[in-house]
């Protein structure tokens, strides 16, 4: 795939919330977008493609409410799932014009994140401000599993790329939680405020955790970031049953801990999205409300040598999404509330 130093796609009237590269087609990119910055109004799914090194719009689908995130199917090259501010989730087929082929609405508040498993390829997961995380399959009209994961907004839920039954979540409550879906969960009556029992709870930040990502090469390494402007790298093997909390909390939260291997600082405002490189084990990208997308290394550095490798600062509004190309090492896409998608190869 040929990429010029930077190519830009403009989508007038629609600010972006999420971006994802197709796992099947090297130059195909999808954007989850919303009118009026997602506060009110409709949404739009944009499908773009790389043509002779430049990005251009191929097609688009309109929705009644703003789109917050999206994920490509791992089993069907023309399908992807989106989530909306009205609590709905929709499955789209790019060979069919105008309308989604499936729709679900079980969440009672905004659905902020979706992720498709690359191991159990028939499953995807959703995260909602109603505190719930749900697992779905396109073949079923209802979710197949509901986890009352947090008693606060859940911003993201992700399948582990190494362990098919493991899901991680992050929340307003400043924690990262890791669940094993094979473990039996307590039953909750409708309307109760109980939470499911995580395998591990990491008190990750001093404020809201907005984003997480599993390292693609080290099974127990997970990165988190959020309102405190830092990116933290956690080794989830280093946990304890006590963790300095009382026995009741141990029973509720399971193992508590996680060793912070590294803390990356430099963003001036909240970090909205992070993603590990699929090609290099120590390279991480971040998107922030400071209008920049940054590239970091987690490898130990010599004294005086920074972990920050590159700053992309040509957006003019919040940068809310970033995604590495799955086929071309070193190519990244960033999307912003400035109605623009940037595809470029940062120097580092």
PAVOGU-116196 format. One record per residue (C-alpha): residue in one letter; x, y, z. Coordinates in Angstrom, 3 decimals. Layout:
<rs>
rest;east;north;up
A;X;Y;Z
...
</rs>
This chain:
<rs>
rest;east;north;up
X;0.000;0.000;0.000
X;1.484;3.295;-1.102
X;1.134;6.199;1.353
X;2.290;9.761;0.792
X;3.824;11.547;3.848
X;0.316;12.713;4.804
X;-3.063;12.456;3.117
X;-6.239;14.035;4.495
X;-9.941;13.232;4.071
X;-12.481;15.921;5.021
X;-16.047;15.055;6.066
X;-17.825;18.427;6.395
X;-20.469;18.624;9.115
X;-19.422;15.406;10.847
X;-16.834;15.139;13.588
X;-15.143;11.804;14.121
X;-15.224;9.516;17.131
X;-13.548;6.326;15.970
X;-11.407;4.941;13.160
X;-10.512;1.376;12.168
X;-8.590;-0.296;9.340
X;-10.085;-3.334;7.630
X;-8.431;-6.642;8.611
X;-9.032;-7.900;5.055
X;-8.297;-4.992;2.682
X;-5.016;-3.067;3.166
X;-6.344;0.331;2.100
X;-9.888;0.315;3.506
X;-10.700;2.542;6.521
X;-13.978;3.094;8.400
X;-14.932;6.174;10.436
X;-17.617;6.528;13.118
X;-18.858;10.124;12.972
X;-21.463;12.423;14.485
X;-23.064;15.746;13.706
X;-22.672;18.527;16.278
X;-19.741;16.791;17.978
X;-21.983;13.916;19.048
X;-24.034;16.045;21.418
X;-27.238;16.005;19.351
X;-28.228;14.979;15.841
X;-27.550;12.129;13.483
X;-24.480;10.063;12.754
X;-22.659;8.805;9.722
X;-20.530;5.784;8.908
X;-17.845;6.775;6.405
X;-15.961;4.207;4.326
X;-12.743;5.453;2.770
X;-10.002;3.900;0.698
X;-6.375;4.495;-0.192
X;-5.972;5.115;-3.923
X;-2.504;5.833;-5.365
X;-1.268;6.903;-1.956
X;-4.177;9.256;-1.213
X;-7.324;8.754;0.868
X;-10.773;9.327;-0.622
X;-14.356;8.675;0.400
X;-15.922;5.539;-1.126
X;-19.371;5.446;0.496
X;-21.315;6.507;3.582
X;-24.321;5.435;5.669
X;-26.490;7.762;7.755
X;-27.870;6.913;11.209
X;-30.483;8.557;13.423
X;-28.066;9.101;16.293
X;-24.375;9.881;16.525
X;-21.859;7.045;16.154
X;-19.221;6.653;18.867
X;-17.206;3.624;17.801
X;-16.943;0.793;15.291
X;-15.218;-2.551;14.743
X;-14.666;-4.641;11.633
X;-15.900;-8.220;11.496
X;-13.158;-10.820;11.748
X;-15.062;-13.356;9.628
X;-16.759;-11.299;6.895
X;-14.695;-8.851;4.846
X;-17.630;-6.535;4.106
X;-19.206;-6.326;7.559
X;-18.637;-4.084;10.568
X;-20.477;-3.096;13.719
X;-21.178;0.425;15.031
X;-22.477;1.781;18.345
X;-24.544;4.881;19.010
X;-25.547;7.491;21.527
X;-29.090;6.095;21.612
X;-27.870;2.783;23.046
X;-28.163;0.871;19.785
X;-25.678;-1.390;18.017
X;-25.882;-2.012;14.271
X;-24.262;-4.463;11.888
X;-23.566;-3.207;8.371
X;-22.813;-5.045;5.143
X;-21.009;-2.905;2.581
X;-22.545;-4.866;-0.279
X;-26.001;-3.694;0.825
X;-26.945;-0.045;0.429
X;-28.451;2.280;3.021
X;-29.609;0.058;5.895
X;-27.972;-2.143;8.549
X;-28.563;-5.890;8.318
X;-28.895;-6.319;12.113
X;-29.772;-4.010;14.996
X;-29.754;-4.533;18.753
X;-30.863;-2.261;21.578
X;-30.361;-3.651;25.055
X;-28.193;-0.934;26.595
X;-30.112;1.819;28.391
X;-27.503;4.541;27.800
X;-24.869;5.519;25.257
X;-22.761;2.678;23.860
X;-19.252;4.094;23.780
X;-17.124;1.211;22.542
X;-17.209;-2.016;20.536
X;-14.502;-4.591;19.842
X;-14.477;-7.727;17.693
X;-12.584;-10.776;18.946
X;-9.710;-11.866;16.718
X;-9.718;-15.321;18.360
X;-13.405;-16.189;18.797
X;-14.175;-14.550;15.481
X;-17.948;-14.839;15.757
X;-18.061;-12.646;18.903
X;-17.937;-8.924;19.589
X;-18.296;-6.950;22.818
X;-19.903;-3.611;23.704
X;-19.271;-1.112;26.524
X;-21.907;1.340;27.716
X;-22.442;4.235;30.048
X;-25.076;2.073;31.773
X;-22.194;0.182;33.423
X;-22.792;-2.982;31.408
X;-20.557;-4.926;29.078
X;-22.320;-7.272;26.649
X;-21.050;-10.025;24.369
X;-22.826;-10.593;21.052
X;-22.824;-12.761;17.968
X;-24.377;-11.577;14.674
X;-26.464;-14.749;14.501
X;-28.400;-14.080;17.716
X;-31.149;-11.471;18.252
X;-30.046;-10.917;21.875
X;-26.708;-10.639;23.629
X;-25.246;-13.937;24.788
X;-23.599;-12.566;27.952
X;-24.080;-9.485;30.144
X;-21.464;-8.375;32.660
X;-22.441;-5.634;35.145
X;-18.820;-4.575;34.981
X;-18.807;-1.217;36.784
X;-21.188;0.944;38.777
X;-20.222;3.834;36.504
X;-19.777;4.571;32.799
X;-17.784;1.956;30.886
X;-15.775;3.600;28.138
X;-14.175;0.596;26.496
X;-14.229;-3.206;26.554
X;-11.689;-5.299;24.677
X;-11.102;-8.976;24.056
X;-7.600;-10.168;24.797
X;-5.744;-10.984;21.559
X;-4.110;-13.921;23.359
X;-6.836;-15.493;25.552
X;-10.267;-15.860;23.927
X;-12.285;-15.825;27.156
X;-10.646;-12.717;28.651
X;-12.179;-9.220;28.401
X;-10.737;-6.010;29.819
X;-12.746;-2.878;30.652
X;-12.130;0.700;31.784
X;-14.423;3.150;33.491
X;-15.234;6.448;35.133
X;-14.400;4.734;38.438
X;-10.643;4.992;37.644
X;-10.145;1.224;37.354
X;-9.238;-1.285;34.694
X;-10.921;-4.654;35.194
X;-10.184;-8.009;33.610
X;-12.910;-10.648;33.366
X;-12.728;-14.322;32.452
X;-16.038;-15.161;30.781
X;-15.605;-18.832;31.745
X;-15.970;-17.917;35.420
X;-19.502;-18.174;36.830
X;-21.019;-14.782;37.566
X;-23.636;-13.936;40.198
X;-27.208;-13.440;39.006
X;-28.622;-9.941;39.443
X;-32.278;-9.076;39.463
X;-33.421;-6.341;37.111
X;-32.705;-2.949;38.582
X;-30.115;-4.089;41.132
X;-26.777;-2.325;41.421
X;-24.510;-5.342;41.832
X;-21.376;-5.800;39.747
X;-19.851;-8.893;38.219
X;-16.726;-10.385;39.766
X;-13.577;-9.528;37.801
X;-10.534;-11.770;37.839
X;-8.324;-8.705;38.334
X;-9.012;-5.075;39.267
X;-6.290;-2.519;38.609
X;-6.620;0.874;40.384
X;-5.086;2.366;37.273
X;-5.407;6.159;37.489
X;-6.510;8.891;39.831
X;-9.369;9.840;37.523
X;-11.499;8.483;34.677
X;-9.849;5.812;32.511
X;-10.945;6.538;28.930
X;-9.016;3.946;26.936
X;-7.138;0.641;27.145
X;-5.323;-1.689;24.780
X;-3.707;-5.114;25.036
X;-0.147;-5.485;23.817
X;-0.118;-7.741;20.758
X;3.095;-9.543;21.741
X;3.084;-9.771;25.544
X;-0.091;-11.503;26.751
X;-0.301;-9.871;30.188
X;0.703;-6.335;29.275
X;-2.105;-3.796;29.015
X;-1.925;-0.030;28.534
X;-4.384;2.467;30.002
X;-4.870;6.222;29.730
X;-7.397;8.893;30.556
X;-8.177;12.203;32.143
X;-4.937;12.439;34.143
X;-3.030;12.814;30.805
X;-0.720;9.852;31.461
X;-0.370;6.485;29.718
X;0.399;3.610;32.048
X;1.638;0.129;31.186
X;0.508;-2.676;33.474
X;1.853;-6.184;33.985
X;-1.310;-7.981;35.038
X;0.551;-10.983;36.437
X;1.763;-8.990;39.429
X;-1.339;-8.973;41.608
X;-2.245;-9.714;45.203
X;-5.276;-11.021;47.059
X;-4.933;-8.395;49.737
X;-3.716;-5.257;48.036
X;-4.256;-3.274;51.216
X;-8.056;-3.520;51.026
X;-10.522;-5.151;53.366
X;-11.787;-8.755;52.928
X;-15.189;-7.648;51.638
X;-13.497;-5.763;48.807
X;-11.345;-8.794;48.052
X;-14.474;-10.924;47.657
X;-16.051;-8.336;45.370
X;-13.017;-7.406;43.290
X;-11.006;-10.643;43.153
X;-7.295;-10.105;42.703
X;-6.249;-6.494;43.024
X;-3.093;-4.919;41.729
X;-0.930;-4.958;38.644
X;2.590;-3.616;38.402
X;2.979;-0.319;36.546
X;5.964;-0.988;34.285
X;6.084;2.483;32.824
X;4.242;5.797;32.873
X;4.387;7.966;29.761
X;3.755;11.680;30.227
X;3.630;14.559;27.790
X;0.050;15.112;26.677
X;-1.368;18.420;27.842
X;-4.994;17.234;28.117
X;-6.871;13.956;28.523
X;-5.803;10.971;26.425
X;-8.830;9.715;24.511
X;-7.406;6.701;22.642
X;-4.337;4.468;22.721
X;-3.297;1.604;20.467
X;-0.292;-0.694;20.435
X;1.397;-1.282;17.097
X;0.469;-4.626;15.504
X;3.979;-4.820;14.038
X;6.347;-3.727;16.820
X;5.999;-4.873;20.444
X;7.201;-1.651;22.080
X;5.489;1.030;19.936
X;2.295;2.732;21.125
X;0.155;5.524;19.643
X;-2.048;7.948;21.576
X;-4.721;10.491;20.621
X;-5.551;13.378;22.908
X;-7.772;16.361;23.522
X;-4.600;18.455;23.189
X;-5.126;18.085;19.388
X;-2.138;15.800;18.911
X;-1.440;12.172;18.088
X;1.795;10.913;19.599
X;4.032;7.870;19.152
X;5.852;6.350;22.117
X;8.243;3.529;22.843
X;7.912;1.364;25.925
X;11.466;0.045;25.560
X;13.979;1.133;28.196
X;15.759;4.296;27.093
X;19.243;5.568;27.777
X;19.472;8.495;30.225
X;18.295;11.677;28.573
X;16.623;9.881;25.683
X;12.833;10.408;25.686
X;10.184;7.737;25.247
X;8.219;10.128;23.035
X;9.166;9.458;19.405
X;6.832;11.636;17.334
X;4.149;14.334;17.662
X;1.548;14.816;14.921
X;-0.066;18.194;15.643
X;-1.760;19.267;12.400
X;-5.318;18.628;13.613
X;-7.219;21.718;14.757
X;-9.617;20.093;17.230
X;-9.677;17.211;19.718
X;-7.999;14.085;18.331
X;-10.212;11.235;19.499
X;-9.075;8.223;17.500
X;-5.940;6.582;16.154
X;-5.374;3.259;14.436
X;-2.321;1.511;13.006
X;-2.524;-0.075;9.571
X;-2.724;-3.841;9.950
X;-0.803;-4.444;6.725
X;1.765;-1.641;6.459
X;4.249;-1.241;9.304
X;4.493;2.368;10.495
X;1.369;3.753;8.800
X;-1.243;5.279;11.111
X;-4.610;7.019;10.821
X;-5.840;9.702;13.226
X;-9.313;11.241;13.370
X;-10.585;14.385;15.010
X;-13.477;16.662;15.807
X;-12.075;18.925;13.062
X;-13.945;16.708;10.533
X;-10.704;15.307;9.134
X;-9.005;11.931;8.856
X;-5.202;11.982;8.523
X;-3.241;9.002;7.187
X;0.517;9.314;7.442
X;3.801;7.615;8.231
X;5.359;9.272;11.300
X;9.115;9.465;11.418
X;10.677;7.708;14.390
</rs>
